[in-house]
Each structure stands twice: as structure tokens, then as C-alpha cells.
Amino acid sequence: MSRGPTRTTGREPPGLATYRIPREPPVPRMLDVSDEVRAEIGDEEADRLLAGETAPGSYDCTSCRTPGDSEQERTSTVLFIGDETAVLAFAHAGCLPSQVVKVTEEQLQGAVRSISGDTAAPSPTGPCPTRRCPGRPCSA
């Protein structure tokens, strides 16, 4: 015997289910942040990097210039410090350890111009602070 249509006021029809998909936390990155780098950038920023909140997924290694992925491979944080400017860069852990590198302001500004694609600016010169490019202009 049929009872007729069923009213579902304020409810979902039978058989359908609504699921709330929880927001997943950021993917932890495979980053190495040395105590020296942590001391310079602070605990909060270091923790955000390690949690994946501010770390890049992909990057160009500051040493070998080939692409890297901090979600797939161990990655070092390299902090370049000039007189007035500091730049946090990333490198394959096999290329460079996590470290702070003191450079001249001119080298740092030249590197920033190079990264931003300003080809009219001169490239950084002088001895390489990371010792990865001896005998030629520094590419760090």
C-alpha cells in the first residue's frame, strides 16, 4: 500500500549524503633550515617554512641552477646577507647545506636583478662566496 509522497522539510532526501571535506594542512616541505639560518630569520618564519606555508614548491637551485622541488627532494635554505638586504634562496641539499652567506650589497643586488630578469644590469662580480664558481663571476 502506498502512503504517497514523503515530505523532507529541512532534511536531505533519503540516499543522498553531504560530506564536509576537511581542509588539508599544507604539505610539509623537505626543507633543511640550519640553526644559523633560523637565528637570522626567526623561529616563526622558520616554522612557517618547515610547515610548507611560505616555502616554494619548485625553485631553481641557487648553486647548480637546475630545477628543484621542495615537496619531492631535500632542499636547503640559503640566506644571502648584504649590508642592507637579505635574500632567502633554495638549493638542492646535495649541492649546498643550509647556511648564511655574507656577500657585498653589490653582489646581492646583482643577483636579485638576475633573478628578476633584468638583463641590462651587470652581473655580480668578485670571488664566489659559496666557492661554487671559482675563477669566474659569481652566480650565487
The first five atom37 places (N, CA, C, CB, O) and aatype in JSON, in Angstrom:
{
  "aatype": [12, 15, 1, 7, 14, 16, 1, 16, 16, 7, 1, 6, 14, 14, 7, 10, 0, 16, 18, 1, 9, 14, 1, 6, 14, 14, 19, 14, 1, 12, 10, 3, 19, 15, 3, 6, 19, 1, 0, 6, 9, 7, 3, 6, 6, 0, 3, 1, 10, 10, 0, 7, 6, 16, 0, 14, 7, 15, 18, 3, 4, 16, 15, 4, 1, 16, 14, 7, 3, 15, 6, 5, 6, 1, 16, 15, 16, 19, 10, 13, 9, 7, 3, 6, 16, 0, 19, 10, 0, 13, 0, 8, 0, 7, 4, 10, 14, 15, 5, 19, 19, 11, 19, 16, 6, 6, 5, 10, 5, 7, 0, 19, 1, 15, 9, 15, 7, 3, 16, 0, 0, 14, 15, 14, 16, 7, 14, 4, 14, 16, 1, 1, 4, 14, 7, 1, 14, 4, 15, 0],
  "atom_mask": [
    [1, 1, 1, 1, 1],
    [1, 1, 1, 1, 1],
    [1, 1, 1, 1, 1],
    [1, 1, 1, 0, 1],
    [1, 1, 1, 1, 1],
    [1, 1, 1, 1, 1],
    [1, 1, 1, 1, 1],
    [1, 1, 1, 1, 1],
    [1, 1, 1, 1, 1],
    [1, 1, 1, 0, 1],
    [1, 1, 1, 1, 1],
    [1, 1, 1, 1, 1],
    [1, 1, 1, 1, 1],
    [1, 1, 1, 1, 1],
    [1, 1, 1, 0, 1],
    [1, 1, 1, 1, 1],
    [1, 1, 1, 1, 1],
    [1, 1, 1, 1, 1],
    [1, 1, 1, 1, 1],
    [1, 1, 1, 1, 1],
    [1, 1, 1, 1, 1],
    [1, 1, 1, 1, 1],
    [1, 1, 1, 1, 1],
    [1, 1, 1, 1, 1],
    [1, 1, 1, 1, 1],
    [1, 1, 1, 1, 1],
    [1, 1, 1, 1, 1],
    [1, 1, 1, 1, 1],
    [1, 1, 1, 1, 1],
    [1, 1, 1, 1, 1],
    [1, 1, 1, 1, 1],
    [1, 1, 1, 1, 1],
    [1, 1, 1, 1, 1],
    [1, 1, 1, 1, 1],
    [1, 1, 1, 1, 1],
    [1, 1, 1, 1, 1],
    [1, 1, 1, 1, 1],
    [1, 1, 1, 1, 1],
    [1, 1, 1, 1, 1],
    [1, 1, 1, 1, 1],
    [1, 1, 1, 1, 1],
    [1, 1, 1, 0, 1],
    [1, 1, 1, 1, 1],
    [1, 1, 1, 1, 1],
    [1, 1, 1, 1, 1],
    [1, 1, 1, 1, 1],
    [1, 1, 1, 1, 1],
    [1, 1, 1, 1, 1],
    [1, 1, 1, 1, 1],
    [1, 1, 1, 1, 1],
    [1, 1, 1, 1, 1],
    [1, 1, 1, 0, 1],
    [1, 1, 1, 1, 1],
    [1, 1, 1, 1, 1],
    [1, 1, 1, 1, 1],
    [1, 1, 1, 1, 1],
    [1, 1, 1, 0, 1],
    [1, 1, 1, 1, 1],
    [1, 1, 1, 1, 1],
    [1, 1, 1, 1, 1],
    [1, 1, 1, 1, 1],
    [1, 1, 1, 1, 1],
    [1, 1, 1, 1, 1],
    [1, 1, 1, 1, 1],
    [1, 1, 1, 1, 1],
    [1, 1, 1, 1, 1],
    [1, 1, 1, 1, 1],
    [1, 1, 1, 0, 1],
    [1, 1, 1, 1, 1],
    [1, 1, 1, 1, 1],
    [1, 1, 1, 1, 1],
    [1, 1, 1, 1, 1],
    [1, 1, 1, 1, 1],
    [1, 1, 1, 1, 1],
    [1, 1, 1, 1, 1],
    [1, 1, 1, 1, 1],
    [1, 1, 1, 1, 1],
    [1, 1, 1, 1, 1],
    [1, 1, 1, 1, 1],
    [1, 1, 1, 1, 1],
    [1, 1, 1, 1, 1],
    [1, 1, 1, 0, 1],
    [1, 1, 1, 1, 1],
    [1, 1, 1, 1, 1],
    [1, 1, 1, 1, 1],
    [1, 1, 1, 1, 1],
    [1, 1, 1, 1, 1],
    [1, 1, 1, 1, 1],
    [1, 1, 1, 1, 1],
    [1, 1, 1, 1, 1],
    [1, 1, 1, 1, 1],
    [1, 1, 1, 1, 1],
    [1, 1, 1, 1, 1],
    [1, 1, 1, 0, 1],
    [1, 1, 1, 1, 1],
    [1, 1, 1, 1, 1],
    [1, 1, 1, 1, 1],
    [1, 1, 1, 1, 1],
    [1, 1, 1, 1, 1],
    [1, 1, 1, 1, 1],
    [1, 1, 1, 1, 1],
    [1, 1, 1, 1, 1],
    [1, 1, 1, 1, 1],
    [1, 1, 1, 1, 1],
    [1, 1, 1, 1, 1],
    [1, 1, 1, 1, 1],
    [1, 1, 1, 1, 1],
    [1, 1, 1, 1, 1],
    [1, 1, 1, 1, 1],
    [1, 1, 1, 0, 1],
    [1, 1, 1, 1, 1],
    [1, 1, 1, 1, 1],
    [1, 1, 1, 1, 1],
    [1, 1, 1, 1, 1],
    [1, 1, 1, 1, 1],
    [1, 1, 1, 1, 1],
    [1, 1, 1, 0, 1],
    [1, 1, 1, 1, 1],
    [1, 1, 1, 1, 1],
    [1, 1, 1, 1, 1],
    [1, 1, 1, 1, 1],
    [1, 1, 1, 1, 1],
    [1, 1, 1, 1, 1],
    [1, 1, 1, 1, 1],
    [1, 1, 1, 1, 1],
    [1, 1, 1, 0, 1],
    [1, 1, 1, 1, 1],
    [1, 1, 1, 1, 1],
    [1, 1, 1, 1, 1],
    [1, 1, 1, 1, 1],
    [1, 1, 1, 1, 1],
    [1, 1, 1, 1, 1],
    [1, 1, 1, 1, 1],
    [1, 1, 1, 1, 1],
    [1, 1, 1, 0, 1],
    [1, 1, 1, 1, 1],
    [1, 1, 1, 1, 1],
    [1, 1, 1, 1, 1],
    [1, 1, 1, 1, 1],
    [1, 1, 1, 1, 1]
  ],
  "atom_positions": [
    [[0.83, -1.15, 0.0], [0.0, 0.0, 0.0], [0.88, 1.23, 0.0], [-0.95, -0.01, 1.19], [1.83, 1.33, 0.79]],
    [[0.59, 2.15, -0.85], [1.41, 3.35, -0.99], [0.92, 4.44, -0.05], [1.38, 3.84, -2.44], [-0.28, 4.66, 0.09]],
    [[1.86, 5.12, 0.6], [1.49, 6.2, 1.5], [1.53, 7.55, 0.81], [2.4, 6.21, 2.72], [1.16, 8.56, 1.42]],
    [[1.95, 7.62, -0.4], [2.04, 8.89, -1.11], [3.43, 9.5, -0.95], [0.0, 0.0, 0.0], [4.33, 8.87, -0.4]],
    [[3.6, 10.73, -1.43], [4.91, 11.37, -1.38], [5.32, 11.68, 0.07], [4.91, 12.67, -2.22], [4.49, 11.99, 0.92]],
    [[6.6, 11.57, 0.3], [7.15, 11.84, 1.62], [7.74, 13.25, 1.62], [8.23, 10.79, 2.02], [8.46, 13.63, 0.7]],
    [[7.42, 14.0, 2.64], [7.96, 15.35, 2.75], [9.25, 15.3, 3.56], [6.92, 16.32, 3.41], [9.31, 14.63, 4.59]],
    [[10.28, 16.02, 3.1], [11.57, 16.05, 3.79], [11.93, 17.48, 4.14], [12.68, 15.4, 2.92], [13.03, 17.95, 3.84]],
    [[11.03, 18.16, 4.76], [11.25, 19.55, 5.08], [12.47, 19.69, 5.99], [10.01, 20.16, 5.74], [12.51, 19.11, 7.07]],
    [[13.48, 20.5, 5.52], [14.68, 20.74, 6.32], [15.66, 19.59, 6.35], [0.0, 0.0, 0.0], [16.67, 19.65, 7.05]],
    [[15.38, 18.56, 5.61], [16.3, 17.43, 5.58], [16.67, 17.11, 4.15], [15.67, 16.2, 6.26], [16.02, 17.55, 3.2]],
    [[17.73, 16.33, 4.02], [18.13, 15.89, 2.7], [17.3, 14.69, 2.29], [19.63, 15.55, 2.66], [16.87, 13.92, 3.15]],
    [[17.07, 14.52, 1.0], [16.32, 13.35, 0.55], [17.06, 12.08, 0.94], [16.09, 13.39, -0.97], [18.28, 12.07, 1.02]],
    [[16.33, 11.02, 1.18], [16.98, 9.76, 1.54], [17.95, 9.32, 0.44], [15.93, 8.66, 1.78], [17.69, 9.5, -0.75]],
    [[19.05, 8.76, 0.85], [20.03, 8.23, -0.11], [21.13, 9.21, -0.46], [0.0, 0.0, 0.0], [22.19, 8.78, -0.91]],
    [[20.93, 10.49, -0.29], [21.97, 11.46, -0.59], [22.67, 11.84, 0.71], [21.38, 12.72, -1.29], [22.03, 12.02, 1.74]],
    [[23.93, 11.94, 0.64], [24.69, 12.33, 1.83], [25.62, 13.47, 1.46], [25.49, 11.13, 2.4], [26.22, 13.5, 0.38]],
    [[25.74, 14.39, 2.35], [26.65, 15.5, 2.16], [27.8, 15.32, 3.12], [25.95, 16.87, 2.36], [27.6, 15.16, 4.32]],
    [[29.01, 15.35, 2.58], [30.19, 15.19, 3.39], [30.99, 16.48, 3.36], [31.04, 14.01, 2.9], [31.19, 17.08, 2.3]],
    [[31.44, 16.89, 4.49], [32.35, 18.03, 4.56], [33.76, 17.51, 4.38], [32.21, 18.81, 5.92], [34.22, 16.66, 5.14]],
    [[34.42, 18.0, 3.39], [35.8, 17.59, 3.15], [36.68, 18.55, 3.94], [36.16, 17.59, 1.62], [36.72, 19.75, 3.65]],
    [[37.38, 18.03, 4.93], [38.22, 18.92, 5.74], [39.36, 19.5, 4.91], [38.78, 18.18, 6.95], [39.91, 18.83, 4.04]],
    [[39.69, 20.74, 5.2], [40.81, 21.39, 4.51], [42.09, 20.74, 5.0], [40.83, 22.94, 4.77], [42.36, 20.66, 6.2]],
    [[42.87, 20.27, 4.06], [44.11, 19.61, 4.42], [45.17, 20.64, 4.75], [44.59, 18.69, 3.28], [45.23, 21.7, 4.12]],
    [[46.0, 20.35, 5.74], [47.09, 21.28, 6.05], [48.08, 21.32, 4.91], [47.8, 20.88, 7.37], [48.12, 20.4, 4.09]],
    [[48.89, 22.39, 4.84], [49.89, 22.46, 3.78], [50.81, 21.24, 3.82], [50.72, 23.74, 3.89], [51.07, 20.68, 4.89]],
    [[51.27, 20.84, 2.66], [52.18, 19.7, 2.56], [53.52, 20.09, 3.17], [52.35, 19.22, 1.08], [54.11, 21.09, 2.75]],
    [[54.0, 19.33, 4.15], [55.31, 19.67, 4.7], [56.38, 19.56, 3.63], [55.65, 18.77, 5.89], [56.4, 18.61, 2.86]],
    [[57.24, 20.51, 3.6], [58.32, 20.52, 2.62], [59.51, 19.76, 3.2], [58.71, 21.97, 2.23], [59.65, 19.62, 4.41]],
    [[60.35, 19.3, 2.32], [61.56, 18.59, 2.74], [62.7, 19.61, 2.85], [61.92, 17.44, 1.72], [63.69, 19.52, 2.13]],
    [[62.53, 20.57, 3.76], [63.48, 21.67, 3.9], [64.44, 21.45, 5.06], [62.75, 22.97, 4.08], [64.06, 20.95, 6.12]],
    [[65.67, 21.85, 4.83], [66.66, 21.92, 5.89], [66.83, 23.39, 6.23], [68.03, 21.26, 5.45], [67.18, 24.2, 5.37]],
    [[66.58, 23.75, 7.49], [66.8, 25.11, 7.97], [67.83, 25.01, 9.09], [65.45, 25.8, 8.46], [67.52, 24.53, 10.18]],
    [[69.04, 25.45, 8.82], [70.11, 25.34, 9.82], [69.82, 26.28, 11.0], [71.49, 25.67, 9.2], [69.02, 27.21, 10.88]],
    [[70.48, 26.01, 12.13], [70.34, 26.88, 13.29], [70.78, 28.3, 12.96], [71.16, 26.33, 14.47], [70.21, 29.27, 13.46]],
    [[71.8, 28.41, 12.11], [72.32, 29.72, 11.7], [71.26, 30.5, 10.91], [73.6, 29.54, 10.85], [71.06, 31.69, 11.15]],
    [[70.58, 29.83, 9.96], [69.52, 30.48, 9.19], [68.35, 30.8, 10.11], [69.06, 29.58, 8.0], [67.79, 31.9, 10.03]],
    [[67.98, 29.88, 10.98], [66.86, 30.09, 11.91], [67.12, 31.31, 12.8], [66.64, 28.84, 12.79], [66.2, 32.09, 13.06]],
    [[68.35, 31.47, 13.25], [68.68, 32.61, 14.1], [68.49, 33.93, 13.36], [70.12, 32.5, 14.6], [68.11, 34.94, 13.97]],
    [[68.74, 33.94, 12.06], [68.6, 35.17, 11.27], [67.16, 35.47, 10.89], [69.44, 35.06, 10.02], [66.74, 36.63, 10.95]],
    [[66.39, 34.45, 10.51], [65.02, 34.7, 10.04], [63.99, 34.62, 11.16], [64.66, 33.72, 8.94], [62.86, 35.08, 10.99]],
    [[64.35, 34.04, 12.29], [63.43, 33.93, 13.42], [62.7, 32.59, 13.42], [0.0, 0.0, 0.0], [62.52, 31.96, 12.38]],
    [[62.29, 32.19, 14.61], [61.62, 30.9, 14.77], [60.29, 30.83, 14.02], [61.39, 30.63, 16.23], [59.96, 29.8, 13.43]],
    [[59.51, 31.93, 14.05], [58.19, 31.9, 13.41], [58.31, 31.67, 11.9], [57.44, 33.2, 13.67], [57.6, 30.83, 11.35]],
    [[59.2, 32.4, 11.25], [59.37, 32.24, 9.8], [59.93, 30.86, 9.48], [60.29, 33.33, 9.23], [59.51, 30.24, 8.5]],
    [[60.87, 30.38, 10.28], [61.43, 29.05, 10.06], [60.34, 27.99, 10.18], [62.58, 28.76, 11.05], [60.29, 27.05, 9.39]],
    [[59.48, 28.13, 11.18], [58.39, 27.17, 11.36], [57.4, 27.22, 10.2], [57.65, 27.44, 12.68], [56.89, 26.18, 9.77]],
    [[57.12, 28.43, 9.68], [56.22, 28.55, 8.51], [56.84, 27.88, 7.29], [55.92, 30.04, 8.2], [56.14, 27.21, 6.53]],
    [[58.15, 28.04, 7.11], [58.83, 27.37, 6.0], [58.72, 25.85, 6.13], [60.32, 27.78, 5.95], [58.36, 25.16, 5.18]],
    [[59.02, 25.35, 7.32], [59.01, 23.9, 7.53], [57.61, 23.32, 7.41], [59.58, 23.57, 8.89], [57.46, 22.16, 7.02]],
    [[56.59, 24.11, 7.74], [55.21, 23.64, 7.62], [54.71, 23.72, 6.18], [54.29, 24.45, 8.53], [53.65, 23.19, 5.86]],
    [[55.47, 24.37, 5.3], [55.07, 24.47, 3.91], [54.23, 25.69, 3.6], [0.0, 0.0, 0.0], [53.74, 25.82, 2.48]],
    [[54.04, 26.58, 4.57], [53.19, 27.75, 4.35], [53.84, 28.78, 3.44], [52.85, 28.39, 5.67], [53.16, 29.37, 2.6]],
    [[55.15, 29.0, 3.59], [55.82, 30.03, 2.8], [56.93, 29.48, 1.92], [56.38, 31.08, 3.72], [57.62, 30.25, 1.25]],
    [[57.1, 28.19, 1.9], [58.16, 27.6, 1.08], [57.67, 27.41, -0.35], [58.62, 26.24, 1.67], [56.49, 27.15, -0.58]],
    [[58.56, 27.56, -1.31], [58.14, 27.33, -2.69], [58.0, 25.83, -2.94], [59.15, 27.96, -3.68], [58.7, 25.02, -2.33]],
    [[57.11, 25.46, -3.85], [57.06, 24.07, -4.26], [58.25, 23.78, -5.14], [0.0, 0.0, 0.0], [59.02, 22.85, -4.89]],
    [[58.4, 24.59, -6.18], [59.54, 24.4, -7.09], [60.42, 25.64, -7.02], [59.05, 24.14, -8.55], [59.98, 26.73, -6.66]],
    [[61.68, 25.46, -7.39], [62.67, 26.53, -7.33], [63.8, 26.2, -8.28], [63.2, 26.73, -5.88], [63.92, 25.06, -8.74]],
    [[64.63, 27.17, -8.58], [65.88, 26.93, -9.3], [66.99, 26.94, -8.26], [66.13, 28.02, -10.43], [67.13, 27.9, -7.51]],
    [[67.76, 25.88, -8.21], [68.82, 25.73, -7.22], [69.79, 26.9, -7.32], [69.56, 24.39, -7.41], [70.26, 27.23, -8.41]],
    [[70.09, 27.51, -6.2], [70.99, 28.66, -6.19], [72.43, 28.27, -6.51], [70.93, 29.34, -4.85], [73.26, 29.14, -6.79]],
    [[72.73, 26.99, -6.48], [74.09, 26.53, -6.78], [74.21, 26.04, -8.22], [74.5, 25.42, -5.82], [75.01, 26.57, -8.99]],
    [[73.43, 25.03, -8.59], [73.58, 24.42, -9.91], [72.6, 24.97, -10.95], [73.4, 22.93, -9.8], [72.71, 24.67, -12.14]],
    [[71.64, 25.77, -10.5], [70.66, 26.44, -11.38], [69.66, 25.49, -12.05], [71.39, 27.2, -12.44], [68.92, 25.92, -12.94]],
    [[69.63, 24.23, -11.66], [68.64, 23.33, -12.23], [67.39, 23.33, -11.34], [69.22, 21.89, -12.37], [67.48, 23.68, -10.16]],
    [[66.24, 22.96, -11.89], [65.01, 22.98, -11.11], [65.05, 22.01, -9.93], [63.83, 22.66, -12.0], [65.67, 20.95, -9.99]],
    [[64.38, 22.41, -8.88], [64.24, 21.56, -7.7], [62.8, 21.62, -7.22], [0.0, 0.0, 0.0], [62.04, 22.5, -7.62]],
    [[62.42, 20.68, -6.37], [61.06, 20.62, -5.85], [61.12, 20.27, -4.37], [60.21, 19.58, -6.62], [61.51, 19.16, -4.0]],
    [[60.75, 21.23, -3.52], [60.87, 21.03, -2.07], [59.85, 20.04, -1.53], [60.73, 22.35, -1.35], [59.91, 19.67, -0.35]],
    [[58.9, 19.61, -2.36], [57.95, 18.58, -1.93], [58.48, 17.18, -2.22], [56.6, 18.79, -2.63], [58.02, 16.21, -1.64]],
    [[59.47, 17.08, -3.14], [59.95, 15.78, -3.6], [61.38, 15.46, -3.18], [59.85, 15.72, -5.07], [61.76, 14.28, -3.13]],
    [[62.19, 16.49, -2.89], [63.6, 16.24, -2.6], [64.1, 17.17, -1.5], [64.44, 16.42, -3.86], [63.59, 18.28, -1.32]],
    [[65.1, 16.7, -0.77], [65.65, 17.51, 0.31], [66.19, 18.82, -0.26], [66.76, 16.75, 1.06], [66.91, 18.84, -1.26]],
    [[65.83, 19.91, 0.4], [66.15, 21.24, -0.06], [66.75, 22.04, 1.08], [64.9, 21.95, -0.62], [66.25, 22.0, 2.21]],
    [[67.82, 22.76, 0.81], [68.46, 23.61, 1.8], [68.0, 25.05, 1.65], [69.99, 23.53, 1.69], [67.75, 25.53, 0.54]],
    [[67.9, 25.74, 2.78], [67.65, 27.18, 2.75], [69.0, 27.87, 2.84], [66.68, 27.63, 3.93], [69.82, 27.54, 3.7]],
    [[69.23, 28.83, 1.95], [70.49, 29.57, 1.93], [70.14, 31.04, 2.03], [71.32, 29.26, 0.62], [69.47, 31.59, 1.15]],
    [[70.59, 31.68, 3.1], [70.28, 33.09, 3.33], [71.49, 33.93, 2.96], [69.86, 33.34, 4.8], [72.54, 33.85, 3.6]],
    [[71.34, 34.75, 1.92], [72.39, 35.66, 1.49], [72.15, 36.99, 2.19], [72.42, 35.83, -0.08], [71.06, 37.57, 2.09]],
    [[73.17, 37.49, 2.9], [73.02, 38.73, 3.64], [74.02, 39.75, 3.13], [73.21, 38.49, 5.16], [75.23, 39.51, 3.12]],
    [[73.49, 40.9, 2.7], [74.32, 42.04, 2.31], [74.3, 43.06, 3.43], [0.0, 0.0, 0.0], [73.88, 42.76, 4.54]],
    [[74.77, 44.28, 3.13], [74.79, 45.33, 4.15], [73.38, 45.78, 4.53], [75.6, 46.51, 3.66], [73.11, 46.07, 5.69]],
    [[72.49, 45.84, 3.55], [71.14, 46.36, 3.78], [70.04, 45.37, 3.4], [70.95, 47.64, 3.02], [68.88, 45.57, 3.76]],
    [[70.39, 44.33, 2.68], [69.39, 43.43, 2.11], [69.73, 42.0, 2.46], [69.31, 43.61, 0.58], [70.89, 41.63, 2.6]],
    [[68.68, 41.19, 2.6], [68.87, 39.74, 2.78], [67.93, 39.03, 1.82], [68.6, 39.3, 4.26], [66.79, 39.46, 1.61]],
    [[68.4, 37.94, 1.24], [67.6, 37.16, 0.29], [67.67, 35.69, 0.71], [68.11, 37.35, -1.19], [68.75, 35.12, 0.88]],
    [[66.49, 35.1, 0.87], [66.43, 33.66, 1.18], [66.3, 32.9, -0.13], [65.24, 33.33, 2.15], [65.36, 33.12, -0.9]],
    [[67.24, 32.02, -0.37], [67.24, 31.23, -1.6], [67.19, 29.75, -1.23], [68.52, 31.54, -2.48], [67.29, 29.39, -0.05]],
    [[67.02, 28.92, -2.24], [66.89, 27.49, -2.01], [67.86, 26.74, -2.91], [65.43, 27.01, -2.27], [68.16, 27.17, -4.02]],
    [[68.35, 25.62, -2.4], [69.31, 24.8, -3.14], [69.05, 23.33, -2.85], [70.77, 25.17, -2.77], [68.53, 22.98, -1.8]],
    [[69.41, 22.48, -3.8], [69.37, 21.05, -3.53], [70.27, 20.78, -2.32], [69.82, 20.2, -4.79], [71.37, 21.34, -2.24]],
    [[69.83, 19.95, -1.41], [70.63, 19.66, -0.22], [71.97, 19.03, -0.61], [69.87, 18.72, 0.73], [72.95, 19.18, 0.12]],
    [[72.01, 18.34, -1.73], [73.27, 17.75, -2.2], [74.22, 18.78, -2.8], [0.0, 0.0, 0.0], [75.42, 18.52, -2.93]],
    [[73.7, 19.94, -3.17], [74.56, 21.0, -3.74], [75.14, 21.89, -2.65], [73.76, 21.85, -4.74], [76.33, 22.2, -2.67]],
    [[74.31, 22.31, -1.72], [74.74, 23.2, -0.64], [74.02, 22.85, 0.64], [74.49, 24.68, -1.02], [72.85, 22.47, 0.6]],
    [[74.7, 22.96, 1.77], [73.98, 22.81, 3.04], [73.24, 24.1, 3.37], [74.96, 22.43, 4.18], [73.55, 25.15, 2.81]],
    [[72.29, 24.04, 4.27], [71.62, 25.24, 4.74], [72.63, 26.1, 5.47], [70.42, 24.88, 5.67], [73.34, 25.63, 6.35]],
    [[72.69, 27.39, 5.08], [73.72, 28.26, 5.63], [73.39, 29.72, 5.41], [75.07, 27.94, 5.02], [72.51, 30.07, 4.62]],
    [[74.11, 30.58, 6.13], [74.06, 32.02, 5.92], [75.34, 32.4, 5.18], [73.92, 32.82, 7.28], [76.44, 32.0, 5.58]],
    [[75.19, 33.16, 4.1], [76.34, 33.57, 3.29], [76.4, 35.09, 3.28], [76.25, 33.0, 1.83], [75.46, 35.75, 2.82]],
    [[77.49, 35.64, 3.77], [77.69, 37.1, 3.74], [78.24, 37.48, 2.37], [78.67, 37.56, 4.89], [79.21, 36.9, 1.9]],
    [[77.59, 38.45, 1.75], [78.02, 38.94, 0.44], [78.0, 40.47, 0.47], [77.1, 38.39, -0.71], [77.42, 41.07, 1.37]],
    [[78.63, 41.07, -0.52], [78.56, 42.52, -0.62], [77.17, 42.9, -1.12], [79.67, 43.08, -1.56], [76.48, 42.1, -1.75]],
    [[76.78, 44.1, -0.83], [75.48, 44.59, -1.29], [75.4, 44.57, -2.82], [75.22, 46.01, -0.75], [74.34, 44.29, -3.38]],
    [[76.51, 44.87, -3.48], [76.53, 44.87, -4.94], [76.27, 43.47, -5.49], [77.87, 45.41, -5.47], [75.52, 43.3, -6.45]],
    [[76.9, 42.46, -4.88], [76.67, 41.09, -5.33], [75.21, 40.69, -5.13], [77.59, 40.11, -4.57], [74.6, 40.07, -5.99]],
    [[74.67, 41.06, -3.99], [73.29, 40.7, -3.69], [72.32, 41.4, -4.62], [72.96, 41.04, -2.23], [71.39, 40.77, -5.12]],
    [[72.51, 42.67, -4.86], [71.62, 43.41, -5.76], [71.74, 42.87, -7.18], [71.94, 44.91, -5.74], [70.74, 42.8, -7.9]],
    [[72.96, 42.5, -7.59], [73.14, 41.91, -8.92], [72.42, 40.59, -9.05], [0.0, 0.0, 0.0], [71.83, 40.3, -10.08]],
    [[72.47, 39.79, -8.0], [71.77, 38.5, -8.01], [70.26, 38.71, -8.07], [72.14, 37.67, -6.78], [69.56, 37.99, -8.79]],
    [[69.75, 39.69, -7.33], [68.31, 39.98, -7.35], [67.9, 40.44, -8.75], [67.95, 41.05, -6.3], [66.85, 40.02, -9.26]],
    [[68.7, 41.29, -9.37], [68.39, 41.74, -10.74], [68.4, 40.55, -11.7], [69.39, 42.82, -11.21], [67.55, 40.46, -12.59]],
    [[69.35, 39.66, -11.53], [69.46, 38.48, -12.39], [68.23, 37.59, -12.24], [70.73, 37.69, -12.06], [67.69, 37.09, -13.23]],
    [[67.79, 37.39, -11.01], [66.61, 36.55, -10.75], [65.36, 37.17, -11.32], [66.44, 36.31, -9.25], [64.5, 36.48, -11.86]],
    [[65.26, 38.5, -11.2], [64.05, 39.18, -11.68], [64.03, 39.34, -13.19], [63.92, 40.53, -11.02], [63.03, 39.8, -13.75]],
    [[65.12, 38.98, -13.86], [65.15, 39.01, -15.32], [65.62, 40.32, -15.9], [0.0, 0.0, 0.0], [65.47, 40.55, -17.1]],
    [[66.2, 41.2, -15.1], [66.73, 42.47, -15.58], [68.09, 42.21, -16.21], [66.83, 43.53, -14.43], [69.1, 42.19, -15.51]],
    [[68.12, 42.01, -17.53], [69.36, 41.64, -18.2], [70.26, 42.83, -18.45], [69.06, 40.95, -19.5], [71.44, 42.64, -18.78]],
    [[69.77, 44.06, -18.31], [70.6, 45.23, -18.54], [71.54, 45.49, -17.38], [69.74, 46.45, -18.8], [72.53, 46.21, -17.53]],
    [[71.24, 44.93, -16.23], [72.06, 45.17, -15.04], [73.31, 44.29, -15.09], [71.25, 44.89, -13.75], [73.27, 43.18, -15.63]],
    [[74.4, 44.78, -14.54], [75.62, 43.96, -14.52], [75.45, 42.78, -13.58], [76.83, 44.79, -14.11], [74.72, 42.85, -12.58]],
    [[76.14, 41.7, -13.91], [76.07, 40.53, -13.04], [77.02, 40.71, -11.88], [76.39, 39.23, -13.81], [77.97, 41.49, -11.98]],
    [[76.79, 40.02, -10.76], [77.69, 40.15, -9.62], [79.1, 39.7, -9.98], [77.16, 39.35, -8.43], [79.28, 38.76, -10.76]],
    [[80.07, 40.37, -9.41], [81.46, 40.02, -9.7], [82.19, 39.76, -8.4], [82.16, 41.13, -10.5], [81.64, 39.95, -7.31]],
    [[83.4, 39.34, -8.53], [84.21, 39.09, -7.34], [84.23, 37.61, -7.02], [0.0, 0.0, 0.0], [83.61, 36.81, -7.71]],
    [[84.96, 37.26, -5.96], [85.05, 35.85, -5.61], [83.7, 35.3, -5.17], [86.08, 35.64, -4.51], [82.9, 36.01, -4.56]],
    [[83.47, 34.09, -5.47], [82.2, 33.45, -5.14], [82.14, 33.19, -3.63], [82.02, 32.13, -5.93], [83.03, 32.54, -3.09]],
    [[81.09, 33.69, -2.94], [81.0, 33.47, -1.5], [80.74, 32.01, -1.14], [79.91, 34.34, -0.92], [81.05, 31.58, -0.03]],
    [[80.17, 31.24, -2.06], [79.89, 29.84, -1.77], [81.0, 28.92, -2.28], [78.56, 29.43, -2.4], [80.99, 27.72, -2.03]],
    [[81.95, 29.51, -2.99], [83.08, 28.77, -3.57], [82.63, 27.72, -4.59], [83.88, 28.08, -2.47], [83.32, 26.73, -4.83]],
    [[81.46, 27.95, -5.2], [80.94, 27.0, -6.19], [81.28, 27.43, -7.62], [79.42, 26.86, -6.04], [81.12, 26.65, -8.55]],
    [[81.75, 28.66, -7.8], [82.06, 29.12, -9.16], [83.4, 29.86, -9.15], [80.93, 30.03, -9.72], [83.44, 31.05, -9.48]],
    [[84.49, 29.19, -8.76], [85.78, 29.85, -8.71], [86.29, 30.22, -10.09], [86.78, 28.97, -8.01], [86.06, 29.51, -11.07]],
    [[86.99, 31.36, -10.15], [87.62, 31.76, -11.39], [86.69, 32.38, -12.4], [0.0, 0.0, 0.0], [87.12, 32.64, -13.53]],
    [[85.45, 32.63, -12.06], [84.51, 33.29, -12.96], [83.56, 34.11, -12.11], [83.73, 32.27, -13.85], [83.5, 33.92, -10.9]],
    [[82.8, 35.03, -12.73], [81.87, 35.83, -11.93], [80.91, 34.94, -11.15], [81.09, 36.78, -12.83], [80.43, 33.92, -11.64]],
    [[80.65, 35.36, -9.95], [79.79, 34.57, -9.07], [78.38, 34.49, -9.61], [79.78, 35.16, -7.65], [77.83, 35.5, -10.07]],
    [[77.79, 33.31, -9.57], [76.41, 33.14, -10.0], [75.49, 32.9, -8.82], [76.3, 32.0, -10.98], [74.31, 32.61, -9.01]],
    [[76.0, 33.02, -7.62], [75.18, 32.75, -6.42], [74.29, 33.91, -6.08], [76.06, 32.43, -5.23], [73.55, 33.85, -5.1]]
  ]
}
